[in-house]
């Protein structure tokens, strides 16, 4: 499936997978073309990130072509028929057949379920890591607030007992001369 395209502009018109992802921490947006490794940029708005991506992608294609590299085809042009030729070591094949029989399914269905479980587990793992990170960050912020609040409660206020705090040591406030 050799596509002979002469210019970067012709490549960029193809249906490459462009994604724009918001970054909650910085408030910016990251954009990339998945088929072009390292073709990534940022912008203040989704539109700005996307527009920069188009410029960066042209430069990426020009650089790849100047180095004699092939430009990947868009993933969207591939069709998936649902058939896979799979070779297994004999011992793994035997174990897989036995496991499928124990589950009361065909070998094909067992392999489909195993792949589905793996993909689902990966997605679930990613979710757990992100949720753990979010909760850990929130807990750290809460603990910091509690510690700071407790610390501030131990410091006498400036109005109490005419005292001021200098390097942690209470000192009497000097009397101010009254003007009459």
WOPETA-V440915 format. One record per pair of residues at least 12 apart in sequence whose C-alpha atoms are under 7 Angstrom apart, sorted by the first residue. I is the first residue (numbers start at 1). J is the second residue. Records with the same first field share a line. If there is no record, write none. Layout:
I = J + J
This chain:
8 = 58 + 61 + 62
9 = 58
12 = 58
14 = 74
15 = 74 + 76
16 = 33 + 35 + 74 + 75
17 = 33 + 34 + 35
18 = 32 + 33 + 34
19 = 31 + 32 + 33
20 = 32 + 46 + 50
28 = 42 + 43 + 44 + 45
29 = 42 + 43 + 44 + 45 + 46 + 49
30 = 42 + 43 + 49
31 = 49 + 50 + 53
32 = 53
35 = 72 + 74
39 = 56 + 57 + 60
40 = 53
41 = 53
